[in-house]
């Protein structure tokens, strides 16, 4: 592989890892350009959208692109990619070493165990439930329902790979379970329970990243992310509204 193709493959790999892991578009472009500029051989330009990463070598009219297909949140991948790119910029590693290191980051960085994520969702649910006026007697119920809702959303997406449907079903399950617990006298405050338990499903990071991209001038990526976040919030609201309409 010659230096030109190696540079393009390395920068695109770094960009894809960061975009799929939840990084902002301006940060992705900054990392790609940092790698390219420190090669000191080519004049390059990068362009990033929510679903596509482009890199070109202007002197030779050469361009390549790659797709960001599966967007999630993995801050460890973002940190590792930034760390290796800065090591390359400081001359501590070679370009081929950087490429191989990024391949390892992409393929071998583990995700958090699903049970840890369920535990975190449950803790977030009970904490927010208390902040919104819930009582300590509802803590265990909020933990169970919040964990169950997050697990349902994640499991349906893994099985179907259909966005929005997983959050619709999860919000419906959270709402109907909360209503049943309220009617049975298990919980005292229905509103705070439902709101607390759906919060782990709300795309807060997507909203924040979208706004930051808009402020940085990445209008297309920022709008796409905000629209996606609005759609997720909408289907969550629909799931809750359906339950309250039918069962309350």
N, C-alpha and C positions, 0 to 999 in steps of 0.2 A: 504494500500500500504506500503510495507516494505521500509527501507532506501535505499536498493540497487536499486530497481525499481524506487523509487522516484528520486534518484540522476540521473539515466540514463534519465528519462523522462524530468527532469528539464534542464539538460545540452543540450539535443537534441532540446528541445523547444527553448532555448536561441540561439543555433546555427542556427536553421532554421529561426528564426525571423531576425537575423542579415544578413544571406546570402540572404534571399529573399528581404531584404531592401537595398541591394547594398554594404554591407561591404566587406572588403578584407578577404581572407581566413585565413591569419595569425592572424588577429584580432579576427575572429570567434573562432579559436582554442585557442587563449589566454584567451578569456572569458570563454569558456567551461572548460579549465583546471583550471582557477582560482576558479570556482565554485566547481569543483571536489576536488581540493587539500585542500580547506578549510573545506571540510566535515571530513577530518582527519581519515577516516575509510577504504578507498579503494585506491589501486594503479590503476590508470586509464591511458588510452591513447585515444586521439581523432584524427580523420582524416577527413578532409573536402575537398570536391570537389565542382565544380560549381553547381552540381545537387544532391549531396548526402552528408549527414552528418553522421559520424560513431562515436560511443563511446563504449569503452570496459572496463570492470573491469578485470584486468589481473589475480588477485589472484583466481578468480572464473571462469575464462574462459567464461565470460558473455559479450555479445555484442548486441547492438541494433543500428538501423539506421533509418533515416527519409529522405524524399526527399524534396528538395527545388524546388518547381514547378513553382511558379510565381515570377520571379525576377523583382524588380522595384527599385525605389529610395525613401526611407523614412528615412531621417536622425533622425527624432524624435523617431522612433522605436529603432534605433541603440543606441541613447543616453540613452533612458529609460532602455534598456537591460543592457548596461554598468553600469548605475547608480545603478540598483538593484543588479547586481552581485558584485559590490564593497561594497554595504551595507551589503551583506551577508558575504563577505570576512572580513569585520570589525566586524562581530558578532552582527550587529544591528538588523537583521531579521533572522528568522528560514528558513530551507529549504522548508517547506511546504508553508510558506508565500511567499517565492521567486517564487515558482512554480505557485501559484495563481496570483501573481503580473504579471508574464510573460504571463499568459493566458489573463489577462486583457489588457496588452500591445498589444498582438497579435490581439485581437478581437475588442478592443474599441478605439485604436489610430486612429483618423480620418485622412483621406487624405485631401489634399488641395482641395477646391472647384474647379471644372473644369473651372469656369469662371476666377478665380484667376490665374490658370495655363495658360489659354489663354492670359490673360493680361500680364503675365510675358513673355510669348513667343513673344507677339507683341512688348513689350518694348526691349527685347533682339534683335529682328530682326531689329528694326529701329536704335538701337545704333550701331550694327555691320555694318549695311548698311552705316551709316555716317563715321565710322572708315575706311571703305574700299573705300571711295571716293565718296559716294553718296551726294546728295544735300538735303538741308532742305525742299525743295519743295516736295521731295519724302517720307517724314517722315510718313505721314498719310497712304499712299499706302503700305509702308513696314509694318506698324503696322497691317493693315487689312489682308494683305496676309500672314504674319507670324502667326498671330492668327488663321486664317482659316486653314493653313497647319498643325499646331500643333493639332488643334481640329480634323481634318480629320484623321490624323495618330492615335490619341488616340481612336477615335470613331470606326474606322475599327477594331482595335485590340480588343476592348471590345466586339464587335459583333462577330468577327470570331475567335479570339485567334490564329491567324496565324501571326507569326513574319515575318518580311521582306516585306510582301505584303503591309502592312499598310504604311511603309515608301516609298515604290515604288510609290504607288498611291498618297501619300501626296506630294512627290517631283515632280511628274508629274503635279499635280494640281498647285503647287506653280510656276513651270516653265511656264506653259501655261498661267496662269493668269498674270504673269509678262510680258510675251511677248505681250499679248493683250494690257496691259496698256502702254507698250512702243510704240506699233504701233499706239495707239490712241493719243499719245503725252502727256499722263498723267505723265509719269516719264521720266527723262533725262538720267539715267545711268542704263541700263539693267543688266549688269554684277554684279554691287554692290548690286542691288536689289535682284537678285536671290541668291547670296551667303549669304547675310544677313538674308534672310527669311528661308533658309534651315538650318542655324546653330543650331536652337533649336532641330532639329532632329538628329544632329550628336552626336554619343555616346562618348562624351568626358570623362565622368566619368568611363565608362567601359574600355576605353583605359588606363586611369590613374590607375585604380584598377588592371587591368591585368599586367601592367608593375611593379607595386609594389609587386604583388604576385610573379612574376618572380624573382625579386631581393631578395625576402624573401625565395626563394627556393621552392615555390609551383608551380612547372613547369606545371603540368597538368591543374590546375585551371587558371593560368595565360594565357596559350596558348588557352584554351577554350574561355576565355573572349576576348582575342585579335582577335581570328578568328571570333567570333560573331560580334565584332565591325567592323572588316574589311568587313564582309558580308553586314552589315547595310550600311556602307559607300558606298559599291559597288552598292547596289540597289538604293541608293539616286542618285549616279552618273548616273546610267542607266536611271532613270526617267528624269533627266535633259537633258541627251544626246538625248533621244528619242524626247523630245519636240523641242529642238534646231534643230534636224535633219529634223523634219517634218514641223515645222512652222516658222523657221527663214529664 
